Amino acid sequence: MRIDSKFRLHQVAGQQILILLGGAKNHVMDFNDTSVYLWENLKEREFELEDVVRLLTKGYDVERSQARRDATQWVLQLQKYGIIIL
């Protein structure tokens, strides 16, 4: 899977906002620090769910089982909005 290059992360008023470039609809999504961390590490490459899990366990004090649940939720949420392409 990969992150669609039409989306860009921008800082606006101290918050990280995801914006769809050139779309007919305006899509804006607020990202927390963890999502920003994952985005910055995955935005320009192909990746698997296991890569997201590894990033979470490397960057945060989290058990692998919790990291897998969180990674799955993050990927599904971004897929729902067409941000991640399979």
Backbone hydrogen bonds, N-H to C=O, Kabsch-Sander energy under -0.5 kcal/mol:
donor,donor_aa,acceptor,acceptor_aa,energy
2,R,85,I,-2.2
4,D,83,I,-3.4
7,F,4,D,-1.7
8,R,19,I,-2.6
10,H,8,R,-0.5
10,H,17,I,-3.1
12,V,10,H,-0.6
12,V,15,Q,-3.2
15,Q,12,V,-2.0
16,Q,31,F,-0.6
17,I,10,H,-3.7
17,I,15,Q,-0.6
18,L,29,M,-3.3
19,I,8,R,-3.0
20,L,27,H,-1.3
21,L,6,K,-3.5
21,L,19,I,-0.5
27,H,25,K,-0.6
28,V,26,N,-0.5
29,M,18,L,-1.6
31,F,16,Q,-3.0
36,V,32,N,-2.2
37,Y,33,D,-2.4
38,L,34,T,-2.5
39,W,35,S,-2.9
40,E,36,V,-2.9
41,N,37,Y,-1.4
42,L,38,L,-1.3
42,L,39,W,-0.7
43,K,39,W,-2.2
45,R,42,L,-1.4
47,F,1,M,-2.7
51,D,48,E,-1.0
52,V,48,E,-1.2
53,V,49,L,-2.2
54,R,50,E,-2.5
55,L,51,D,-2.1
56,L,52,V,-2.2
57,T,53,V,-2.5
58,K,54,R,-2.2
59,G,55,L,-2.6
60,Y,56,L,-1.6
62,V,60,Y,-1.7
67,A,63,E,-2.7
68,R,64,R,-2.4
69,R,65,S,-1.8
70,D,66,Q,-2.7
71,A,67,A,-2.9
72,T,68,R,-2.4
73,Q,69,R,-2.2
74,W,70,D,-2.5
75,V,71,A,-2.6
76,L,72,T,-2.6
77,Q,73,Q,-2.3
78,L,74,W,-2.1
79,Q,75,V,-2.5
80,K,76,L,-2.2
81,Y,77,Q,-1.0
82,G,79,Q,-1.8
83,I,78,L,-2.7
84,I,78,L,-0.9
85,I,2,R,-3.4
